[in-house]
Every structure is written in C-alpha cells, then in structure tokens.
C-alpha cells in the first residue's frame, strides 16, 4: 500500500473548512483584533484590515493551502517538493523555519490561553462562593502560568494524538458552532448595557485621517497574517489532508469570510464592553489609547462582569470559555505541523510525536515565563511582523516562480483555459511580492 493511501485525512469539505476556520479564529480575533481596532482609530483599522486581508492575506492563504494540497505531504516535504530538484534544500529549510514559527506561536499562545482558562474557572469559583481561589485565579502570577500553561498544552495534545479525522475534524465540528453561539449571545447581552452605543460608534465610523498612517497599515497587516494563521505551515498541513485538486479558491474565501466575520463580531463585543466599563466609572482610555494596551481586558472586563452580580459571573465564565475554545482550535493546528513532520519524515509514531512536540513547547513556554518581560513581546513581534510575512513572500515566489521553474498557476490556467485563474496567477506572481516588499521597506525605514 502506498503511504498516501494510509494517510489520515478530513472526511468532508465542511470538516476541513471548520478545522481551518478553527485554526484562523483564535485569540487573534477575539482579543487581538478588538484591542488593535480600539487603539488604531476603530473603523479606520477595520477598513485597512479588510483591504490588507483581501489584497495580501487571502492570496497568501491560497498559496499556502495550494502547496499543501498539491503535495499531500507535511509542510517540510511539501515545500521541498514544490521547489523541485534544484531548490529542494531551500524548500526544506523554509519548511523547517515555518515549523519553528509554529513552535514559537505555541510557546506564547499557550501561556495566554492558560490565562483564559484561569479566568473562566475564576468566575465559576466566585459563583460557588470560593472567593479566595477565585481572586488567585484572576490575578496574574508566575505560579498561575506554571500551572495553567501545561494544562493547555495537554488539552491540545489530547486532541492531536487522536489524529486528523478522529481528533481535529471531530473537535472542530463540535467547538466551532459552540463558539459562534456563545459569541452572538455575548454581543446581544453587551449591546443592551448602558454606554455600549458610544463603543459601537467608535468601532463602526472610520476616522479616515488615520487610514494612511503607516503604523496602522503595518499593524493591520501583521494582524491579518496572524489571524489567518499564515506562514507557519498550519494551513498547509490542513490543506494536505483534503483530496487533491479541490476548488481551493472557494475554500479559502469561506475560511477568510468566517475568520473576518468572527473578528468583526468580537469587536462588536469588546469595544462596546470597554465603553460600558467606562460608563460604570472605570478608567479605560487616556488620549484615545487603551490603558495598559491589550492587558486591559484582563483587568477591566472581569471587574465589569463582577459588578453585574451573578449574571455577570455567568457572562464572565462564557466569555473566557469562548476565548479558551477559540485558542484550543488554533493550538491544535500549530501542533499538527511538527507532529506531521515527525510522523511522516522521521517515522515516529503519532502518539510519541505528540508528546515530544508537547514537551518541547512546554520548555519553550516555560522559558518565556521565566524571562517574561524580555521575551514575551519580542517573540510575538518577531513572529507576526517578520517570520509570517517573509514566509508568505516565499510562498508567493514558490507558486509564482519556482514551481516547475515557472508560474504553476498560469500553467494550470492555460491548461484549463480559465481566465480568472490566469489573472490571479499574474496577481500572485507580480503584485503580491511587490506589495509585500513595499510594506517591508516601510517597516525598515
Ligand atoms: N489565527 C490564530 C489567531 O488568530 O489567534 C493564531 C494562529 C493559529 C497563528 C495558528 C498561527 C497558527 F499557525
């Protein structure tokens, strides 16, 4: 039997879309996007974000999934294969760099996800009257990180070791609808509170004077790449688990639409919630900027919820459970990258590979916990503003130029006589790399 016949896979297109949307929808949508939007002119950020997603992130997502889907292999082998005999090693090395990016992502993401779990439990303990434990759980401390980060790593491992269909597809199918229902419920609740309207106005009315601000464009680009999980192989490995020659374009549009819709809804939850808190007397903004940047939601929102009595505690529990679920479907996709590589290229059994990867992630995250002030922000910055865009540039070059020493998409378009694909092939070959390089030059100078 050939190895591809024994390869685990998604059993349906919807299973794939939910899993990929699960990877995309995460802390980046529900925590990152709204705080960035609140800090960068609300509607102006939303506008630029949509533009960058359409112009750059969507084509990059297409390229990433396409490479994985054609190869039907893990990202390291897939990139090696796409680069052909001559550039095989370059492809392989790029695959390894992406894999390291996935591990970097896991090392900080599991820490933040641990905070979410702790906050969710804190609301539960408060509800049953165990106030001391509840306060400890909602107060950040190194001990809390040391206890909750491994819990989250274990949760991901428990799903990943079950495999692609029985683990990833099954759990994404359960968790994603739950997430949507919880999010809509929370938005409806918050919008009814006093003060929410001012938040809705800030969020939806763009201040166009900010639209050309280079800082805003770069922030929006980093956010878009991170939000669509591009550049570390997660989407490539998922793409390798669906049958070859699917209509990738349609799938990519569904994933991006779901991801953007959830980010939009999360903005409609968090920004009005901050204004509700302000209305209730909490200090939230100074000079139009959020106090304490992104950390704010951990201080403001729990105290806002607590001031709403036991309903507030249920809201708080739902909110942080929602964030934990979103985080879990994202961490499983990053964990799958090194696991698939170890299983396929190094012949390690899936269970062992899962534990090995989890152990390495634990070492990485504990290193971040130990040197939190120096490393935490730095790792996030390096991943989102350097590694992810650079890997996307590499994907454009592979699909546009290197593959079969030419433009793979244009060849395909000619073969199928497909005009839309021809235009897209041209766009991906010339415009995308140029746009990305322009943004890079802007970052550097
Ligand atoms: N897209 C996820 C989010 O928005 O939170 C983060 C992410 C998941 C990044 C998976 C990279 C990745 F491979």
Boltz pocket constraint, residues with backbone or C-beta under 6 A from the ligand:
constraints:
  - pocket:
      binder: B
      contacts: [[A, 23], [A, 24], [A, 25], [A, 26], [A, 27], [A, 28], [A, 29], [A, 102], [A, 105], [A, 225], [A, 226], [A, 227], [A, 228], [A, 229], [A, 230], [A, 232], [A, 233], [A, 234], [A, 235], [A, 330], [A, 331], [A, 333], [A, 334]]
      max_distance: 6.0
